[in-house]
């Protein structure tokens, strides 16, 4: 596994929900962390540089990368939205990141993908990195497009890519679906650290806690060093289970969830 202690990494979306939590972990692991969002974060630590950028502007993206050894790319639209917006920000914006990396010779990308690109699979299935893409909505479809793009840049241009399909990230599980999909903040940190330090040229795994009722195999993550600690059942109770005979995405797979954005 790669030693990060002498490296500089870029964290996009540093002001978001996961970004704020991840910053405190990563700045203890790397020599320098470039934290970037639409507005530059206002509270950089001594080994952080705060910058503003816009995924729509390839020049502002490129300005983030000099001196970086890798990129953790969280920035984007995080839920259902009009497809044109999702493709502009999530897909074309990530293309701008990949092109800037290729041009600058930055060798490693960790991309925040989502479980939502397989949300139409049934709750009775256990998925892994080879499972068929079945998006539960427009957001999931945009993530599927980006995973295809990152695969292209890994195969054609040699950028090392790890796509993390993030589960339900929250402090504590609260719903029946969370019994399967919860990702604790502590396990999220472990997932990103594993993705940043692997030597595997291209990898995909579900970042989910060690929930006993989970929908997603932990084996692809373990293969690159991700071993989660937490279990939603320890909080919710062992008898709490996700709904049976329904899509893994739950209500997010319903037509009503997407129709307002069409």
Secondary structure as GFF3:
##gff-version 3
##sequence-region A 1 262
A	DSSP	beta_strand	8	12	.	.	.	ID=ss1
A	DSSP	alpha_helix	17	26	.	.	.	ID=ss2
A	DSSP	beta_strand	32	37	.	.	.	ID=ss3
A	DSSP	beta_strand	48	52	.	.	.	ID=ss4
A	DSSP	alpha_helix	58	62	.	.	.	ID=ss5
A	DSSP	beta_strand	70	73	.	.	.	ID=ss6
A	DSSP	alpha_helix	83	86	.	.	.	ID=ss7
A	DSSP	pi_helix	87	92	.	.	.	ID=ss8
A	DSSP	alpha_helix	93	104	.	.	.	ID=ss9
A	DSSP	beta_strand	108	114	.	.	.	ID=ss10
A	DSSP	three_ten_helix	115	118	.	.	.	ID=ss11
A	DSSP	alpha_helix	138	157	.	.	.	ID=ss12
A	DSSP	beta_strand	160	166	.	.	.	ID=ss13
A	DSSP	beta_strand	168	169	.	.	.	ID=ss14
A	DSSP	alpha_helix	178	181	.	.	.	ID=ss15
A	DSSP	beta_strand	182	183	.	.	.	ID=ss16
A	DSSP	alpha_helix	185	197	.	.	.	ID=ss17
A	DSSP	beta_strand	202	207	.	.	.	ID=ss18
A	DSSP	alpha_helix	219	222	.	.	.	ID=ss19
A	DSSP	alpha_helix	233	236	.	.	.	ID=ss20
A	DSSP	three_ten_helix	250	253	.	.	.	ID=ss21
A	DSSP	alpha_helix	255	259	.	.	.	ID=ss22
###
